[in-house]
Amino acid sequence: MKNFDQHRRSFLKNATKASGAMMMMPLFAGAKQVKSAAFQQTTPVAANRIKFAVININHNHIFGMINAVTKGGGELVGVYAKEPELLADFTKRYPNCPVAKDEKSLLEDNSIHLILSSGIPDERASLGIRAMQHGKDYLTDKPGIITLEELAQVRKVQQQTKRIYMIMYSERLENKATTKAGDLIKQGAIGQVIQTVNLAPHRINNGIRPNWFYDKKRYGGIITDIGSHQFDQYLYFTGTNQAQVLMSQIGNVYHPQYPQFEDFGDIMLSGNGGAGYIRVDWFTPNGLDTWGDGRLTILGTEGYIEVRKNTDILSGHKGGNHLYMANNKEMIYMDCNNEELPFGRLFVDDIINRTQTAMPQEHCLLATELALIAQKNAKPLIIKK
């Protein structure tokens, strides 16, 4: 037994050294490095194809949403927000945007086709319903809906009005490497997709968050909030349209001062297109050079893809939009910063043509439905100190 323990300790010591050496090696050492070609747009997007307005600006995601719709040919023609300080910052960025006296004046303006919002999450669904009832399409920040009851009402009004209720799942729609991964999968680069693994850490930034950020009744819970991004990616990359939540758990591991807050959650999924695993958390360390080291791994029958969305701490590659792929032919590292983000152009097309090219309506709502089910049925994670 003594000799066994000595050999065991020696093995573990050497294994630790070896793993440390491997961690210092660049990812995909020897891989072919390519830079994705700059997108060549064959048909210029006409300016001011639609008019849109913004109602409620409680999250900075609104700026990315405006940018996407503007690039797609939208014209920003109005804004309304209850908070003077948020409105002041907005008008500095968009000094030519008229400020409306109230929400009603924008909803009743028949020249406006689309409403954008990044309001407090528990106010987003009701605003979207009012927008659709006024004959307008709607684009909201995630989470776009925070209860199953809200979801049922959104579905009902959407079907009645035939308007578009769209949620901006920006971790796919606004990330160029993730967009490129979708293109490669459509080309058959890794065969049939079997599973997606999403790791979505975020930095909590205590001290600058509003009170509603820590109140589950207002933001919906960690899976509803952050996780909605990942359910969208699971459905999209696996081609799933029917799925079930096998397991979900949530916890407040390290923030007892905020009893209505959740800082960790994870989920296992099974669907008719493949399997999925999701982890979300608020534990990005302050030493990291970005708000979160988001990672997506897509396993296929003939290879796999890993996307490093925002940073790549081992390789030396700067910034985000990194894609790694290994298949039966080669290993590739791809810098995807030149890729087009097509969502805004396609979404404006859909508003004009009444199509569903940017994201099918049912896909959008199914991603949120799965997140809401996982949140509602999640078991508490209890870690003994």
N, C-alpha and C positions, 0 to 999 in steps of 0.2 A: 504493500500500500504506500510505503514511504517513497519507493522508487517511482511508482505511478504518479504520485503528487509532484515529484520533482520534474518528471517528464512533462506533466500537464502544465506546470508553471513555465517551463522552458518554451513549450509550444506556444502558449498564450503570449509570452514576451516577444517571441520572434514574429508571431502573426501580427501583433500590434505594430511592430516596427515596419513590417511589410505593408500593412494597410496605410500607415502614415506616409510611406514613400509613394504609394499609389495615389494618395490624395494630393500630393504635391505635383503630380504629373498633369500636363494639360489634358483636358477632356478630348477624346477622339484623337489622340496623338497619331499622326500619319494620315489623317483624313484629308481628302481633297477639299480645299477651301474655295468657295465661289461667292460672288456677290450677285444677288439677284438683279436682273436687268431692269433698268428704269422702265416704268410703265409707259407705253406709247398709246395715248388716247387717240383713237381714230376719229371720233366725233366730238368736237368741243361741246362742253355743257353750256347751254344758253343761260345767261344770268336772269334772275327774277322770273323764273318759271312759275313759282307759287309765292304767296305771301304768308308769313308765319309770325306769331307773337309768342311771348314768354309770360307765363303766370307762375309766380313763386320761384325763388332762387336760393333755397336753403342749402344747397350743396354745389360745390364748384364744378361738378360734372356738367352743369348746364353749359359751360363754355365749350367743351368738346362737342356737345350736342349741337350747339349753334354753328360751330365750325363745320361739322359734317353736313348739315342741311344747307348751309350757305354754299359750300363747295358743290353740292348737288343742284344748285340753281334756285335756292330759296332766298327771299328778301325779308329781313327782319323789319317789322313795321310797328312793333309796340311791345311794351313791357309793363307788368304790374307786380308789385310786391308789397307786403304789409310792413316790412322792416325797413326803416329809412336808411340804416347803415349798410344793408345789403344792396339797396337800390343805388346808393351813392357810389359804391364800388362798381356796380354794373354800368352805370352811365358814364363812368370814366373810361371804361373799355369800349363802350358803344355810344359815343356822344351824339350821334345822329339818330338814335332810336327814340321815338316819342314815348313819353311816360303817360300811361293811362291813369285816369282817376280812380278806376275800380276794375274788378274782374269782368263785370257785366258788360262794360262798353267794348271789351275785346271779344267776348263770346257772341255778342249780338252784331258784330261788324261782319257783314256778309262778304266782304272782300278778302277776309282772312280764311285760308284753307286749313291751317295747321296750328295747334297749340303745343308748345314745349313746356315742360315743368321739371324742376328738381326740388319741389317743395318737401316739407316734412313727410316721411313715408306714409303715415296714417292719413294724410290728406290727398294722396296722389290718385287713388282709385276714384274717389267721389268727384274730383275735378275732371278726370277723364270721362266719366259718365256724363257730366254736364256738357263737356265739349262735344261729345258724340251726339247728344240730344240737341245741340245747336248746329248740327250739320258739319262739324269739323273733325278732322283726323287728329290723333293725339300721339305724342312721343314723350314718354316719361323716363326719368332716371330709374335705375333699379334701387330697391325693390318697387316694382310698379303696383303691387297689390300685397297686402300683408295678412289677409285672412281668407279662408275658404268661402266665407259668406260674401265678401267683397268680390271674389273671383266669380261666383255664380251670377252676381248682379252685373258685372262687367260683361260676361259672356252673353247674358240676356239682352242687354242694351246694344252690344256690338252686332248681334244677329238681327235685332230689330232695325237698326239704323244703317247697317252695312258700312259703317265707318271703320277706319283702321285704329286699333288700339295697340301701339307698339312700345316695347320696353327696350331701352338702350343697354344691351348686355355688352358693355364696352370692353371687357377682357377678351372677347372674341372680335367684335366689330371694329374696335379701335386699336388692335394690335396687329402689326404687319406680319410678324412671324407666324402668328396663329392663322391669319388669312392665307399665307403661303402654304401652311400645312394642309389646309382644306383643298387647295389646288393640287398639291402632290397626291393626296389621297384619291381625288377624282380621277387622276391620271393612272391610278393603280400602282403607285410607287412602293407601297408596302402591303399589297394584297388586300384581303378583306379585313376590316377592323374588328378586333375581338374585344378590346377593352380600352377605356380611357382612365388615366389617373391624374387628378387635378390637385395640386397643392397651392393654397391661396392664402399665404400669410399677409397681414396688414399691420401697419404701425399705428398704435393707438393715439399718440399725440395728446396725452392728458394735459389739461390746462388750457387748451384752445378749443375744445369741443363744446357745443351747446348742450344744455341739460337734456334735451330730447334724445341725444345720442346714446345715453345710458338707460333709457326707459324702454323696456321691451314692448310696452303697449304702443309706443310711438314708432319704433323702428322694426318691430316684428320678430326679433330674435336673430341670432347670428346666421342660421341656415337660410332663413327667409331673405336676409339682407345680402351678405357676401355670397352665400351659396347659390343664389339664383343665377349668377354668372356661370357657375360650373355645371349646373343642370342643363343650361343652354348648350354648352360645349359637348357634354355627354350625348345629348340628342343629335346634335349636328354631325359629329364625327362618326358616331356609330350608325347613323341612319335609323335610329329608334323612333317609333311612334306609339309604342305601347310599353310601359315599364312599371316596375314596382320597387318600392323602397324596402330592402331586406333588413337594414339596420340603420339606426341613427342615434347619436348621443350628443349631448350638449353639456357645457359646464361653465361655471365661473371659478376658474382655478386660482386666480391671482389678484382679483380685484374685489375684495369683500366690502370696500367702501362704496361700491355701486351694486347694491343687491339685485337690481333689475337688469343687470348687464350680463352678457355671455361672452366669454373670450375664447372658447374652443368649441368646435363641433366637427363630427365626421359622419360619413354616410357610405353605405354600400348599396349598389343598384343592380338590377337585372332587367333586361328588356329584350324585345324581339330583334334588336340589332347588335346587342353586345352587353358587356358588363361595365360597371363603373365604380370608381372609388373617389371620394372627395374629402379633403380636409381643409377646414377654414379656421383661422385663428387671428388673434390680435397680439402676436408676440414677435413682430419684427424688431430686432435689436437696434438701438440708436447708432451703432457703428456701421450698419449697412448703408450703402450709398443710394438707396432708393426706398420707397415706402413699403415694398414687399418683393421678395424673391419668388415671384409666381412661376410655377412650372407646370407644364402639361406634357404627359407622356401618352402616346397613342401606339398601342400594340396591334400589329397586323400579322396576317399569316405568312407574309414574306419579308417582314422587317419591322422597324419601329421608328418613330419620330419623337424627339424631345424638343420642346420649345422652352427656352429661357426668356420669359417675356420682358423683364425689366432690368436684369443684370446677370452677369456670369462671373462669379467671384474667383474661379480657378483659372479660367482660360487666358485671361489678359485682354479679351475682347471687351471693348468699352460699350457703355450704354446698354440698350435693350434690343429686342427683335432678333434674337439668335435662334437658329434652327439647326439641329443635328439629326442626321438620318443614317441608318444602316439598313441595307437590304441585301438581297442575294447577289448584287452586282458590285456594290461599293459602299464606302463610308464617306459622308459629306458633312462639312460645316458650311452653313449658308448665312451670310449677312443679309437680312431681309429689309433693310432700311429704305430701299428704293421701291418697295412694293406699293401698289395702289391700295387705298382703303375704299372699297366701292360702295359701302353702305349708303352714304348720303345721296349719291347719284341714283342708286337703285330705289331708295325710299321715295325720293321726289318723283321718279318715274311711276311708282306705284300709286302715289297720290293723284297724279294726272291721269293715268291709264286704268286705275282701279284694278291693278294686278297685285301679285304677291311675290315679287322677285327678290326683295331685300331679305324677307323672312316670312314664311307662311304664318298666317294669323294663329292657327292652331298650335304650331310649334312654339310660338311666343308664349302662349297661355299655358301649354303643357309644361314647359320648363318651370314656370312659376307654380303650377299646381303641384308638381313633384316636390319642390322646395317647401311648400306649405304643408304637405303631408308629412315630409320628413321632420319638419320643425314641430308639428303638432304631436307626433308619435315618438319623439326623441326621448330616450332614457337619460336620466341624469348621470353625468360623469363625476364620480367622487374619488378623489385622489387623497390617500392618507398622507398626512404630513409627517 
